[in-house]
């Protein structure tokens, strides 16, 4: 899997709402991208702080 969420994440949840396959989940106080990710980049485009990288 190429996409990941870095430390710049502010925890807004926009990526969770945007992901069409539900591949982003909250894990404690951070969000993670799981193996369901299809790399459609919808989350990358929606992140207000550009915290999702490949």
N, C-alpha and C positions, 0 to 999 in steps of 0.2 A: 504494500500500500504506500502510495507516494505522499498523500496529504497528512499533515499533522498540525496541531494547534500549539503555538509557542507561548512563551511567558508574557507576551503583550496582551493576551486575552483579558478582557475586562468583565467577563462573565455575563454578558447581556442576554445571551440565549438566542440571538438573531439567527445564528447558524443552525440551531436545532429546529427552529420554525421553518427555515428555508430548505433544509435537506429533504429531497423527495423520497428517499428510501429509509429515513430514520436512522442513519448511520452515526449520528452524533448524539452522545449521551453524557449526562452529568455524572461525574465520578468524584464524590466528595466535594471539594471546592473548585474543581476544574472540569473542563469538557474534554472528551476524547472522541476520536473518530475510530469506529470499529471496522471489522472486516466486511461489513455490508456496503461499504463505500464503493461507488461506481466511478468515482473521479469525474463527476459532471461539472465540478467547480462552481456550483450554485452558492455554496457556503463561502468560497473565496470572494466572489463578487459581492456578497451581502455583508461581509464583516466590516464594521465601521473603523476598526483599528488595524486591519490587514494582518491579523494574527494567525491566519491559516496559510501555511506554506507547503510547497512540494519539494 
